[in-house]
Structures are given as C-alpha cells and as structure tokens.
C-alpha cells in the first residue's frame, strides 16, 4: 500500500519545468515526445493509445481516443479517454498526426499533474462567461439554412442538411441543389 501511495504522489507532482512550453495564446503544454517518454517511464512501457473517432470539416478536425495503461504496482488495467480539436493547415501529412498527438496528450493529462493536468488550470477554473442568445427570427434562420444548403460543394456535404431541410420546409431548395450537384433530376423526399 505504501508503494501505491508513493506512486500516486509522484503522478501528482508538478511536471518538469524544463519541458513546459508555451503556445502563441499563452497556454502551457508538454510536448508529445516528452509525454510519450514519460508514459514509458511511469508505466514501464505498458501503455497503449487508440484513436476512437475523428471528424474533419473544411478548416477544423476533432477527435477522441482511449489510453490504456497497466498500473505498475497493482497490475490493474486503467483507461482514460480524451478529445481534442485543431485548426487544419491544409497539410494532410501533418494535420492527422497533430490531431492524434493532441488527443493522446488529452488522455495522458488525466493520469496526473506530472503529465500537465494542471498547467492551464487557472483558465479552466475561471468562471464561465454569461452567454446571451439573441432570439433568431424564423425568416432569418430559414435564410441562413437556405444559404448553407446553396453553399454546399459536394453531395456528402449537402446530405448533412437533408433532415433539417425536410423539417424546416426547405426541401425544394435542398432538391434544387442536389440536382445541380448530380446534374440529373434525382430527388430525395
């Protein structure tokens, strides 16, 4: 039991300040290379990571993953989930690995302060701003949806609006756009 208490205490020690980096926005982070090395040391190489979901938009990507470790003291399997979002740079070779790295870092943070859990806690613990929603007039909402439908460039993109168009009475606009993308009179109803 003493070993377990000591090990948990070490997990909740402050991270090595030599490896703490600062983003352009002032937020702090631990680099992926250091975090992976630390995972190897803390869990004696008995850890794995798996991306469980990723979704890409035009300018963004978001993903989720699960990290599985074996506690070196108890030998129990422990899992932690994480998620992250990034802005895309347009370089597929770097964007996908960057998303995966951000999700891995999110999972690792949940194991303790040594992995950077509290680096930005002052921002995380700050009171949430009060958001006042403006009442959207039905006509302006329909105009916005109609414009979004019209701006779709692919059938896959357009398909995301099918149920919404059907429920909001925009099926005519939806089918018109689908016809223009298909170049044939195919309609959904």
N, C-alpha and C positions, 0 to 999 in steps of 0.2 A: 504494500500500500504506500509506503514511503517513496518508493521509486516512481510510482504513478503520480503522486502529488508533486514531486520534484519535476517530472517530465511536463506536467501541465503548467507548472510555474514557468518553466523555460519557454513553452509555447506562447505564454502571455508576457514575455519580456519585450522590451522595445526593440524594434529592428535595428540592425547595424546602420548607424547614421552615414557611414561611408558609401552605402549603396542607395540611399534615398535620393531620388531625382525629382525635378520639378517640371510640370507641364507648362505650356505657354499661359494657361489660365491660372497658374499659381497652385494648382492641386499637386499633391505629392504622390509618388508611386515608387514601387520597387521594380526594376527591370525584370523581364521574363527570364533571362539567362540566370540571374541571381536567384530568382524564386524557384526555378527548376532545380538548381544546385542545392538550395536549402531544403526543398522537398526530399531530395535524395538523402541528405544528411539526417534530417529529422525522422523520416520514415524508413531509413535504411534501404532505400531504393524500392520499397514495397508500396508503390502508388501508381495509379493509372488515371488517365483522363479521357473522357469521350464527349465529343460534341453531340448533343441530342437533337438540336434543332438550329437551323439557320434560315434567315429570310432576308432577301435582298430587294431594295427599292431602287429607284433611279440614282439617289445620292446617298443612301444610307444602307446599313446592314445591321442586323441584330441577331444574336444567337444565345443559346443556352447549352449548358453542359453539366456533367457529373464527374466529380473526382472521387475516386475510391482509394482508401489507404488502409493499411493494416497497422493498428496500434502496436508499436514495438514492445510494450510492456504487457498488455492484456491479450494480444494476438487477435483481438476483435476487429472485424471489418467496420470501417466508418466511412460514410458517404456524405458529401456536401455538394449542393448544387450552386450554380452561379449563372449570371447572364450579363450581357454587355451589348452596347450599341456603338457603332462607329460611323463616321462620315467617309464615304468612298472617295478614293483618289483617282479612280479610273484604271488602276494597275491591278489586274486580277492576280498577278503573281505575288503581290504584297498585301492586297486587301483581305483575301481569305485567311492567310496565316495571321494577320494582325487581329482579325476578329477572333480567331481561335485563341490567340495569346491573351486577349482581353478577357475572354470567358474563363480561361484557366486561372488567371490572376484573381478573378472574382471568386472562384471556388476556393482557391488557396487561402484568401483572406479570412475565410470563415473558420479556419483551424486555429487562428490566434494572432495576437498582435505582432509576433515575430515576422509574419507574412504581410504585414501592412494594414491590418484590420482597422486601426485607429488613426491612420495617417491624416485623414481629412475629416475626422470626427467633429471638429468644431463647425464645419459646414453642414455635415449630415445631421447634427443635433440642433441646428439653428431652427427657430420657429418657421413653419411653412408660411409663405405669403398667402394673403387672402385673395382669392381669385373671384372677381365679379364677372359673371357671364352676362353678356348683353342678350336681350331677347331677340331672336332671329325671326324676322318676318317670314312667313311661309313662302311668299313670292321670291324673296332674295335667296332662300335656301334652295328652292327649285331651280332658280337661275344658276346658282353655284354648281349644283349637281349636273345640270344640263351642260354647263361649260366643261366640267370634269369629264363627262362622257365624250364630248366633242374633241377633247384634247388627247384621248387615248390613241396610241400609235399601233398597238397590236391587239389581236383578238383576246389574248390572255389577260392583258391589262383591262380591256373592256369587260371581260367576263366577271371581274370583281364587282361591277356595278349592276349586274343583272337583277338580283333580288331587290336591291334598293330602287332601281328604276321601275320595277314592277310594282312595288308598294307605294311609290310616290307619284305614280301616273306619268312616268317618263318613258314608257315602253316604246312609244313612237320614235323618240329621239334615239333610244338605245338601238332599235332595229335599223334606223337610218344609218347610224354609224357602223353597225355590224355589216350592213350591205356594202357600205363603201370600203370596209376593210376586206371583205370577201370578194368584192366585185361580182357578186351574184345575189339573187333575190332570196337568200336564206334568212329566215326569221325565227326568233325564239319567242315563245309566248308563255 
